[in-house]
Amino acid sequence: MASLTGRRILYTGAAGGLGHQTTIELMEAGAEVCALDRDVGKLERLLADTPADMKSRLHLAEVDLADRPALDSVLARLVADGPLDAVINNAAIYPARPFEEFAIADHDHVHAVNVGAALACAKAALPGMRARGWGRIINITSITLSGGWENLAPYVQSKGALLGLTRAWAREFGKWGITVNAIAPGAFPTDAEKIHPDPEGYNGMVLERQSIKRRGNAADIAASIKFFLSDEAGFITGQSLAVNGGWTMH
Ligand SMILES: NC(=O)c1ccc[n+]([C@@H]2O[C@H](COP(=O)([O-])OP(=O)(O)OC[C@H]3O[C@@H](n4cnc5c(N)ncnc54)[C@H](O)[C@@H]3O)[C@@H](O)[C@H]2O)c1
């Protein structure tokens, strides 16, 4: 496995269902992780589950990513403490209801968390990455961008924006040794899945559609994140990797 020793990684939503295990795996690979999340209980669980000899490489920041001044002040502090080598834009909210029941303000709020925070994180990390000629940005999108789901318009919109930024940033930042890629998870049993009213039916539907007949887990996402963070992936940029058990194929 590629070493991430010495890499300082900014990870939004790091205390969530997919982020928790990935954060620990990144530290096991040698990285230092700046974990941003608004859920203090989940952040505390992440700290508690972090092996004692790695705790010094985990920096927790409780922040609401929709609160721009608060986010900017956290980012300024993190950058002052040391340059960031990588950014994983992972935090997301996913309110579900018919499009007609969403106010424009709801779209704006989802955009602020799922996309606006990603813009701020990339802006904060970019000068250091550029100065060192090395950087990694990973945007977590979603299988929902491939169609097949109703009632998630603001969320799907936000993931489309992240995919667009992946390509725009990859084109613009490549000359500085910075790669930018997207990972599109399929259906993983985390809080994100609780929006579906019939869990058993949903589970069966997922397994039926996947080529691989088991549910995905956080380790599957962690593996793809570690790959894009590695030196070995330095010639891959502007791409989107579907980690979905062979549900959709591109
Ligand atoms: N689980 C799935 O099936 C699935 C499928 C497709 C895409 N994804 C994507 O994977 C990523 C991780 O999802 P997950 O399954 O771990 O979800 P999750 O809800 O378990 O984790 C998201 C984390 O983001 C944090 N967060 C949300 N809003 C925030 C805010 N305003 N400020 C700070 N933190 C905030 C939450 O507290 C949570 O810890 C998301 O981008 C999601 O869209 C997940």
The ligand as an SDF file (V2000), in Angstrom:
LIG
                    3D

 44 48  0  0  0  0  0  0  0  0999 V2000
  -23.5400    6.3740    1.7210 N   0  0  0  0  0  0  0  0  0  0  0  0
  -23.9110    6.3280    0.4550 C   0  0  0  0  0  0  0  0  0  0  0  0
  -24.6300    5.4240    0.0280 O   0  0  0  0  0  0  0  0  0  0  0  0
  -23.4370    7.3770   -0.5100 C   0  0  0  0  0  0  0  0  0  0  0  0
  -23.8120    7.2350   -1.8480 C   0  0  0  0  0  0  0  0  0  0  0  0
  -23.3910    8.1770   -2.7630 C   0  0  0  0  0  0  0  0  0  0  0  0
  -22.6030    9.2340   -2.3530 C   0  0  0  0  0  0  0  0  0  0  0  0
  -22.2520    9.3490   -1.0530 N   0  0  0  0  0  0  0  0  0  0  0  0
  -21.4340   10.4960   -0.6760 C   0  0  0  0  0  0  0  0  0  0  0  0
  -20.3900   10.1070    0.1710 O   0  0  0  0  0  0  0  0  0  0  0  0
  -20.0730   11.1800    1.0690 C   0  0  0  0  0  0  0  0  0  0  0  0
  -20.0860   10.6860    2.5010 C   0  0  0  0  0  0  0  0  0  0  0  0
  -21.3850   10.1840    2.7760 O   0  0  0  0  0  0  0  0  0  0  0  0
  -21.6880    9.3000    4.0630 P   0  0  0  0  0  0  0  0  0  0  0  0
  -22.4290    8.1180    3.5860 O   0  0  0  0  0  0  0  0  0  0  0  0
  -20.4720    9.1170    4.8790 O   0  0  0  0  0  0  0  0  0  0  0  0
  -22.7530   10.2710    4.7700 O   0  0  0  0  0  0  0  0  0  0  0  0
  -22.8420   10.7120    6.3000 P   0  0  0  0  0  0  0  0  0  0  0  0
  -24.0850   11.4880    6.4150 O   0  0  0  0  0  0  0  0  0  0  0  0
  -22.6460    9.5340    7.1820 O   0  0  0  0  0  0  0  0  0  0  0  0
  -21.5680   11.6630    6.4620 O   0  0  0  0  0  0  0  0  0  0  0  0
  -21.5630   13.0040    6.0780 C   0  0  0  0  0  0  0  0  0  0  0  0
  -20.8340   13.7890    7.1410 C   0  0  0  0  0  0  0  0  0  0  0  0
  -20.8670   15.1650    6.7650 O   0  0  0  0  0  0  0  0  0  0  0  0
  -21.1550   15.9250    7.9180 C   0  0  0  0  0  0  0  0  0  0  0  0
  -21.8270   17.1680    7.5590 N   0  0  0  0  0  0  0  0  0  0  0  0
  -23.0160   17.3010    6.9270 C   0  0  0  0  0  0  0  0  0  0  0  0
  -23.3480   18.6010    6.8400 N   0  0  0  0  0  0  0  0  0  0  0  0
  -22.3440   19.2970    7.4210 C   0  0  0  0  0  0  0  0  0  0  0  0
  -22.1190   20.6710    7.6590 C   0  0  0  0  0  0  0  0  0  0  0  0
  -23.0100   21.6020    7.2990 N   0  0  0  0  0  0  0  0  0  0  0  0
  -20.9960   21.0410    8.2900 N   0  0  0  0  0  0  0  0  0  0  0  0
  -20.0840   20.1100    8.6870 C   0  0  0  0  0  0  0  0  0  0  0  0
  -20.2480   18.7800    8.4870 N   0  0  0  0  0  0  0  0  0  0  0  0
  -21.3730   18.3830    7.8700 C   0  0  0  0  0  0  0  0  0  0  0  0
  -22.0800   15.0460    8.7490 C   0  0  0  0  0  0  0  0  0  0  0  0
  -22.0990   15.4540   10.1210 O   0  0  0  0  0  0  0  0  0  0  0  0
  -21.5110   13.6630    8.5180 C   0  0  0  0  0  0  0  0  0  0  0  0
  -20.5800   13.3130    9.5050 O   0  0  0  0  0  0  0  0  0  0  0  0
  -21.1020   12.2800    0.7960 C   0  0  0  0  0  0  0  0  0  0  0  0
  -20.5470   13.2140   -0.0990 O   0  0  0  0  0  0  0  0  0  0  0  0
  -22.2200   11.5290    0.1060 C   0  0  0  0  0  0  0  0  0  0  0  0
  -22.9580   12.3730   -0.7560 O   0  0  0  0  0  0  0  0  0  0  0  0
  -22.6520    8.4500   -0.1150 C   0  0  0  0  0  0  0  0  0  0  0  0
  1  2  1  0
  2  3  2  0
  2  4  1  0
  4  5  1  0
  4 44  2  0
  5  6  2  0
  6  7  1  0
  7  8  2  0
  8  9  1  0
  8 44  1  0
  9 10  1  0
  9 42  1  0
 10 11  1  0
 11 12  1  0
 11 40  1  0
 12 13  1  0
 13 14  1  0
 14 15  2  0
 14 16  1  0
 14 17  1  0
 17 18  1  0
 18 19  2  0
 18 20  1  0
 18 21  1  0
 21 22  1  0
 22 23  1  0
 23 24  1  0
 23 38  1  0
 24 25  1  0
 25 26  1  0
 25 36  1  0
 26 27  1  0
 26 35  1  0
 27 28  2  0
 28 29  1  0
 29 30  1  0
 29 35  2  0
 30 31  1  0
 30 32  2  0
 32 33  1  0
 33 34  2  0
 34 35  1  0
 36 37  1  0
 36 38  1  0
 38 39  1  0
 40 41  1  0
 40 42  1  0
 42 43  1  0
M  CHG  2   8   1  16  -1
M  END
$$$$
